[in-house]
């Protein structure tokens, strides 16, 4: 992930305060072990994991994720963190 991508991602997140906490949680969950000991000294995913995800999502192991895809994923992750109080099966029917 290069500086241009990080800048675009930071801008996208700065416009969505409701995702800030989720982004922090996900960065912590995905950060490689001992990230603070290796450049770029940021909690980014381990390179092998990032390459695997890029390959499975885009078919290119060195492609950075689309900012819109990351925002969509963060919205999903935020929604999954929220407690759900519906009845079993509720929300599974696409017609409702």
C-alpha positions in Angstrom: 0.0 0.0 0.0 1.5 3.2 -1.1 1.3 6.8 0.3 -1.3 7.8 -2.4 -3.6 5.0 -1.4 -3.2 5.7 2.3 -4.0 9.3 1.7 -7.2 8.4 -0.3 -8.2 5.9 2.4 -7.6 8.5 5.2 -9.7 11.0 3.3 -12.5 8.5 2.8 -12.5 7.6 6.5 -12.3 11.2 7.6 -15.7 11.8 5.9 -17.2 8.9 7.8 -16.8 9.3 11.5 -19.2 6.4 12.2 -16.5 4.1 10.8 -13.5 5.4 12.8 -13.8 3.0 15.7 -14.5 0.0 13.3 -11.5 1.0 11.2 -9.3 1.0 14.3 -10.6 -2.4 15.5 -10.1 -3.9 12.1 -6.6 -2.5 11.7 -5.7 -4.0 15.1 -7.2 -7.4 14.1 -5.5 -7.5 10.7 -2.1 -6.1 11.7 0.8 -8.5 11.4 2.4 -9.6 14.7 5.0 -7.1 15.9 4.0 -4.5 13.3 5.6 -1.8 15.5 9.0 -3.3 14.9 9.0 -3.2 11.1 8.7 -0.5 8.5 6.3 1.2 7.8 5.6 1.0 11.6 1.9 1.0 11.0 -0.8 -1.6 11.8 -1.1 -2.8 8.3 -1.8 -6.5 7.4 1.1 -8.8 7.0 2.4 -8.7 3.4 1.6 -12.4 2.7 -2.0 -11.9 3.9 -2.5 -8.7 1.9 -1.2 -10.4 -1.3 -3.5 -13.4 -0.7 -6.5 -11.2 -0.2 -5.6 -9.1 -3.3 -5.2 -12.3 -5.4 -8.5 -13.8 -4.3 -10.4 -10.5 -4.7 -8.9 -8.9 -7.7 -6.8 -11.7 -9.4 -3.6 -9.6 -8.9 -1.5 -10.2 -5.9 0.1 -6.7 -5.9 -3.0 -4.7 -6.5 -4.0 -2.4 -3.6 -7.7 -2.6 -2.6 -10.2 -0.2 -4.0 -11.0 2.5 -1.4 -14.7 2.0 -2.0 -14.3 -1.8 -1.3 -12.6 -1.1 2.0 -15.3 1.4 3.0 -18.0 -1.2 2.1 -16.2 -3.8 4.1 -15.9 -1.5 7.1 -19.6 -0.8 6.9 -20.2 -4.5 6.9 -17.8 -5.1 9.8 -19.5 -2.3 11.8 -22.9 -3.8 11.2 -21.6 -7.3 12.3 -20.3 -5.9 15.5 -23.7 -4.5 16.5 -25.9 -6.7 18.7 -28.8 -8.1 16.7 -32.2 -8.4 18.4 -34.3 -9.8 15.5 -36.1 -13.1 15.4 -34.4 -16.1 13.8 -34.4 -15.8 10.1 -35.4 -12.2 10.1 -33.5 -10.2 7.5 -32.7 -13.2 5.4 -35.6 -12.8 3.0 -34.4 -10.4 0.2 -38.0 -9.4 -0.5 -38.4 -7.8 3.0 
